[in-house]
Amino acid sequence: MSETEEIMSACSLCPRDCHVDRNAGKKGFCGEDKTVYLARAALHMWEEPCISGTRGSGAVFFSGCGLRCVFCQNEAISQQGEGKIVTPARLAEIFRELEAQGAHNINLVTAAHFVPAVLEALSLYRPNIPIVYNSSGYESIETLRMLSGVVDIYLPDYKYIDPNMAAMLSGARDYPEVAFAAIAEMIRQTGAPVYDENGMMQRGTLIRHLVLPGLTGDSMKILTRICDEFPGIPVSLM
Protein backbone atom coordinates (compact mmCIF):
# COMPACT_ATOMS: atom_id res chain seq x y z
CA MET A 1 0.00 0.00 0.00
CA SER A 2 1.37 3.41 -0.99
CA GLU A 3 1.61 6.25 1.53
CA THR A 4 -1.34 7.98 -0.14
CA GLU A 5 -3.45 4.82 -0.01
CA GLU A 6 -2.55 4.33 3.63
CA ILE A 7 -3.62 7.88 4.50
CA MET A 8 -6.89 7.46 2.59
CA SER A 9 -7.67 4.07 4.16
CA ALA A 10 -8.62 5.73 7.47
CA CYS A 11 -8.79 9.41 6.58
CA SER A 12 -7.85 12.01 9.16
CA LEU A 13 -6.71 14.74 6.78
CA CYS A 14 -9.04 17.29 8.38
CA PRO A 15 -10.12 17.82 12.02
CA ARG A 16 -13.32 15.81 11.47
CA ASP A 17 -11.20 12.64 11.76
CA CYS A 18 -13.80 10.57 9.90
CA HIS A 19 -11.43 7.59 9.56
CA VAL A 20 -13.47 6.33 6.60
CA ASP A 21 -11.80 4.20 3.94
CA ARG A 22 -11.81 6.58 1.01
CA ASN A 23 -9.86 4.01 -1.05
CA ALA A 24 -12.98 1.82 -0.88
CA GLY A 25 -15.15 4.59 -2.31
CA LYS A 26 -16.53 5.73 1.02
CA LYS A 27 -16.99 9.46 1.45
CA GLY A 28 -15.90 11.47 4.46
CA PHE A 29 -17.57 14.50 5.99
CA CYS A 30 -16.03 16.47 3.11
CA GLY A 31 -18.28 14.56 0.71
CA GLU A 32 -15.37 13.08 -1.25
CA ASP A 33 -13.71 9.70 -1.70
CA LYS A 34 -10.14 9.38 -3.02
CA THR A 35 -11.07 10.62 -6.51
CA VAL A 36 -9.99 14.23 -7.02
CA TYR A 37 -12.72 16.55 -8.27
CA LEU A 38 -12.02 20.07 -9.51
CA ALA A 39 -14.79 22.60 -9.94
CA ARG A 40 -12.75 25.27 -11.69
CA ALA A 41 -9.19 26.16 -12.66
CA ALA A 42 -8.60 29.61 -14.11
CA LEU A 43 -6.99 32.98 -13.59
CA HIS A 44 -8.82 34.63 -10.71
CA MET A 45 -8.81 38.42 -10.36
CA TRP A 46 -10.78 38.78 -7.13
CA GLU A 47 -8.39 37.72 -4.39
CA GLU A 48 -6.48 40.28 -2.32
CA PRO A 49 -4.39 42.66 -4.49
CA CYS A 50 -1.13 41.09 -3.27
CA ILE A 51 -2.40 37.68 -4.45
CA SER A 52 -4.28 38.46 -7.70
CA GLY A 53 -2.13 41.37 -8.84
CA THR A 54 -2.64 42.50 -12.43
CA ARG A 55 -2.52 39.08 -14.15
CA GLY A 56 -4.59 37.00 -11.75
CA SER A 57 -4.06 34.18 -9.32
CA GLY A 58 -4.03 30.66 -10.77
CA ALA A 59 -7.00 29.45 -8.74
CA VAL A 60 -7.71 25.72 -8.55
CA PHE A 61 -11.05 25.11 -6.83
CA PHE A 62 -11.37 21.64 -5.29
CA SER A 63 -14.80 20.11 -4.68
CA GLY A 64 -15.94 19.23 -1.16
CA CYS A 65 -15.21 20.83 2.20
CA GLY A 66 -14.73 19.90 5.84
CA LEU A 67 -17.15 22.61 6.99
CA ARG A 68 -20.85 23.28 6.42
CA CYS A 69 -21.02 27.07 6.55
CA VAL A 70 -24.59 28.27 6.12
CA PHE A 71 -23.35 31.39 4.31
CA CYS A 72 -21.02 29.61 1.87
CA GLN A 73 -20.90 31.41 -1.47
CA ASN A 74 -19.66 28.26 -3.23
CA GLU A 75 -22.22 25.75 -1.95
CA ALA A 76 -22.51 23.94 -5.28
CA ILE A 77 -18.77 23.20 -5.07
CA SER A 78 -18.31 22.72 -1.34
CA GLN A 79 -21.46 20.80 -0.43
CA GLN A 80 -23.08 19.52 -3.63
CA GLY A 81 -19.96 17.99 -5.18
CA GLU A 82 -19.92 19.94 -8.43
CA GLY A 83 -16.74 19.22 -10.36
CA LYS A 84 -14.82 17.06 -12.82
CA ILE A 85 -12.45 14.18 -12.12
CA VAL A 86 -8.73 14.85 -12.51
CA THR A 87 -5.68 12.69 -11.90
CA PRO A 88 -2.55 13.98 -10.14
CA ALA A 89 -0.84 13.98 -13.55
CA ARG A 90 -3.58 16.17 -15.02
CA LEU A 91 -3.44 18.41 -11.95
CA ALA A 92 0.29 18.93 -12.58
CA GLU A 93 -0.53 19.90 -16.18
CA ILE A 94 -3.11 22.41 -14.93
CA PHE A 95 -0.45 24.01 -12.73
CA ARG A 96 1.82 24.29 -15.76
CA GLU A 97 -0.96 25.76 -17.92
CA LEU A 98 -1.90 28.40 -15.35
CA GLU A 99 1.74 29.38 -14.98
CA ALA A 100 2.04 29.70 -18.77
CA GLN A 101 -1.04 31.96 -18.79
CA GLY A 102 0.82 34.39 -16.54
CA ALA A 103 -0.62 33.53 -13.13
CA HIS A 104 1.17 35.21 -10.25
CA ASN A 105 0.80 32.03 -8.20
CA ILE A 106 -0.96 28.66 -7.97
CA ASN A 107 -3.88 29.08 -5.58
CA LEU A 108 -5.12 25.79 -4.06
CA VAL A 109 -8.66 26.51 -2.85
CA THR A 110 -10.04 24.15 -0.16
CA ALA A 111 -7.55 21.37 -0.86
CA ALA A 112 -7.21 19.79 2.62
CA HIS A 113 -9.03 16.56 1.76
CA PHE A 114 -6.90 16.10 -1.39
CA VAL A 115 -3.46 17.00 0.01
CA PRO A 116 -1.81 13.67 -0.95
CA ALA A 117 -2.87 14.15 -4.59
CA VAL A 118 -1.68 17.77 -4.52
CA LEU A 119 1.72 16.67 -3.24
CA GLU A 120 1.92 14.01 -5.94
CA ALA A 121 1.06 16.58 -8.61
CA LEU A 122 3.69 19.01 -7.31
CA SER A 123 6.27 16.23 -7.35
CA LEU A 124 5.53 15.86 -11.08
CA TYR A 125 5.70 19.58 -11.79
CA ARG A 126 6.60 22.36 -9.38
CA PRO A 127 5.77 25.77 -10.91
CA ASN A 128 8.33 28.56 -10.64
CA ILE A 129 5.74 30.77 -8.90
CA PRO A 130 4.47 30.73 -5.30
CA ILE A 131 2.09 28.01 -4.12
CA VAL A 132 -0.86 29.44 -2.16
CA TYR A 133 -2.93 27.28 0.21
CA ASN A 134 -6.35 28.94 0.43
CA SER A 135 -8.11 27.55 3.48
CA SER A 136 -11.14 27.79 5.75
CA GLY A 137 -8.71 27.69 8.67
CA TYR A 138 -10.24 24.40 9.84
CA GLU A 139 -7.10 22.34 9.33
CA SER A 140 -5.27 19.43 10.90
CA ILE A 141 -1.77 20.25 12.16
CA GLU A 142 -0.54 16.88 10.84
CA THR A 143 -1.83 17.65 7.34
CA LEU A 144 -0.28 21.12 7.41
CA ARG A 145 3.07 19.58 8.34
CA MET A 146 2.84 17.45 5.19
CA LEU A 147 2.84 20.78 3.30
CA SER A 148 5.86 22.25 5.10
CA GLY A 149 8.41 23.42 2.55
CA VAL A 150 5.85 23.06 -0.27
CA VAL A 151 3.43 25.91 0.41
CA ASP A 152 4.84 29.44 0.12
CA ILE A 153 1.75 31.42 1.12
CA TYR A 154 -1.05 30.44 3.48
CA LEU A 155 -4.38 32.23 3.04
CA PRO A 156 -6.56 31.02 5.94
CA ASP A 157 -9.87 32.25 7.24
CA TYR A 158 -10.25 32.92 10.96
CA LYS A 159 -14.04 32.80 11.11
CA TYR A 160 -15.10 32.47 14.74
CA ILE A 161 -13.97 32.99 18.29
CA ASP A 162 -17.23 31.78 19.85
CA PRO A 163 -17.73 27.96 19.79
CA ASN A 164 -21.52 28.41 19.82
CA MET A 165 -21.43 30.49 16.65
CA ALA A 166 -19.02 28.02 15.05
CA ALA A 167 -21.39 25.17 15.86
CA MET A 168 -24.49 27.00 14.66
CA LEU A 169 -23.07 28.45 11.44
CA SER A 170 -20.48 25.85 10.39
CA GLY A 171 -21.23 22.71 12.36
CA ALA A 172 -17.81 22.80 14.04
CA ARG A 173 -17.84 23.75 17.71
CA ASP A 174 -14.09 23.21 17.92
CA TYR A 175 -13.36 25.66 15.10
CA PRO A 176 -12.03 28.60 17.20
CA GLU A 177 -9.13 26.73 18.79
CA VAL A 178 -8.51 24.40 15.83
CA ALA A 179 -8.17 27.38 13.48
CA PHE A 180 -6.00 29.31 15.93
CA ALA A 181 -3.58 26.38 16.24
CA ALA A 182 -3.60 25.84 12.47
CA ILE A 183 -2.79 29.49 11.77
CA ALA A 184 0.03 29.36 14.29
CA GLU A 185 1.48 26.38 12.40
CA MET A 186 1.10 28.18 9.07
CA ILE A 187 2.99 31.19 10.40
CA ARG A 188 5.66 28.93 11.88
CA GLN A 189 6.24 27.48 8.42
CA THR A 190 6.24 30.67 6.37
CA GLY A 191 7.59 33.31 8.72
CA ALA A 192 7.00 37.01 8.21
CA PRO A 193 5.40 38.19 4.95
CA VAL A 194 7.73 38.77 2.01
CA TYR A 195 6.67 40.89 -0.99
CA ASP A 196 8.35 41.58 -4.33
CA GLU A 197 9.01 45.03 -5.77
CA ASN A 198 5.44 45.17 -7.11
CA GLY A 199 3.83 44.40 -3.78
CA MET A 200 3.01 40.78 -4.67
CA MET A 201 3.27 38.37 -1.76
CA GLN A 202 5.98 35.78 -2.31
CA ARG A 203 5.91 34.11 1.08
CA GLY A 204 4.01 34.42 4.35
CA THR A 205 0.56 34.10 5.86
CA LEU A 206 -2.38 36.41 5.21
CA ILE A 207 -5.38 35.94 7.51
CA ARG A 208 -8.90 36.61 6.26
CA HIS A 209 -11.84 37.50 8.46
CA LEU A 210 -15.44 38.02 7.36
CA VAL A 211 -17.47 40.31 9.65
CA LEU A 212 -20.86 38.63 10.05
CA PRO A 213 -24.08 40.56 10.75
CA GLY A 214 -24.59 41.08 14.47
CA LEU A 215 -21.16 39.68 15.35
CA THR A 216 -19.04 42.83 15.21
CA GLY A 217 -18.03 42.29 18.84
CA ASP A 218 -16.71 38.83 18.01
CA SER A 219 -14.79 40.30 15.08
CA MET A 220 -13.12 42.81 17.40
CA LYS A 221 -12.08 39.96 19.69
CA ILE A 222 -10.61 38.04 16.78
CA LEU A 223 -8.69 41.08 15.52
CA THR A 224 -7.36 41.73 19.02
CA ARG A 225 -6.22 38.12 19.33
CA ILE A 226 -4.47 38.26 15.96
CA CYS A 227 -2.74 41.50 16.96
CA ASP A 228 -1.63 40.06 20.30
CA GLU A 229 -0.66 36.56 19.17
CA PHE A 230 0.43 37.07 15.56
CA PRO A 231 2.09 40.51 15.42
CA GLY A 232 3.07 41.65 11.95
CA ILE A 233 0.75 39.21 10.16
CA PRO A 234 -1.55 41.02 7.70
CA VAL A 235 -5.33 40.69 7.86
CA SER A 236 -7.84 40.98 5.04
CA LEU A 237 -11.10 42.23 6.55
CA MET A 238 -14.23 41.44 4.57
Residue, then its C-alpha position, 0 to 999 in steps of 0.5 A: m500500500s502506498e503512503t497515499e493509499e494508507i492515508m486514505s484508508a482511514c482518513s484524518l486529513c481534516p479535524r473531522d477525523c472521519h477515519v473512513d476508507r476513502n480508497a474503498g469509495k466511502k466518502g468522508f464528511c467532506g463529501e469526497d472519496k479518493t477521486v480528485y474533483l475540480a470545480r474550476a481552474a482559471l486565472h482569478m482576479w478577485e483575491e487580495p491585491c497582493i495575491s491576484g495582482t494584475r494578471g490573476s491568481g491561478a486558482v484551482f477550486f477543489s470540490g468538497c469541504g470539511l465545513r458546512c457554513v450556512f453562508c457559503q458562497n460556493e455551496a454547489i462546489s463545497q457541499q453539492g460535489e460539483g466538479k470534474i475528475v482529474t488525476p494527479a498527472r492532469l493536476a500537474e498539467i493544470f499548474r503548468e498551464l496556469e503558470a504559462q497563462g501568466a498567473h502570479n501564483i498557484n492558488l489551491v482553494t479548499a484542498a485539505h481533503f486532497v493534500p496527498a494528490v496535490l503533493e503528488a502533482l507538485s512532485l511531477y511539476r513544481p511551478n516557478i511561482p508561489i504556491v498558495y494554500n487557500s483555506s477555511g482555517y479548519e485544518s489538521i496540524e498533521t496535514l499542514r506539516m505534510l505541506s511544510g516546505v511546499v506551500d509558500i503562502y497560506l491564506p486562511d480564514y479565521k471565522y469564529i472565536d465563539p464555539n456556539m457560533a461556530a457550531m451554529l453556522s459551520g457545524a464545528r464547535d471546535y473551530p475557534e481553537v482548531a483554526f487558531a492552532a492551524i494558523a500558528e502552524m502556518i505562520r511557523q512554516t512561512g515566517a514574516p510576509v515577504y513581498d516583491e518590488n510590485g507588492m506581490m506576496q511571495r511568502g508568508t501568511l495572510i489571515r482573512h476574516l469576514v465580519l458577520p451581521g450582528l457579530t461585530g463584537d466577536s470580530m473585534k475579539i478576533l482582531t485583538r487576538i491576531c494582533d496580540e498573538f500574531p504581530g506583523i501578520p496582515v489581515s484581510l477584513m471582509 
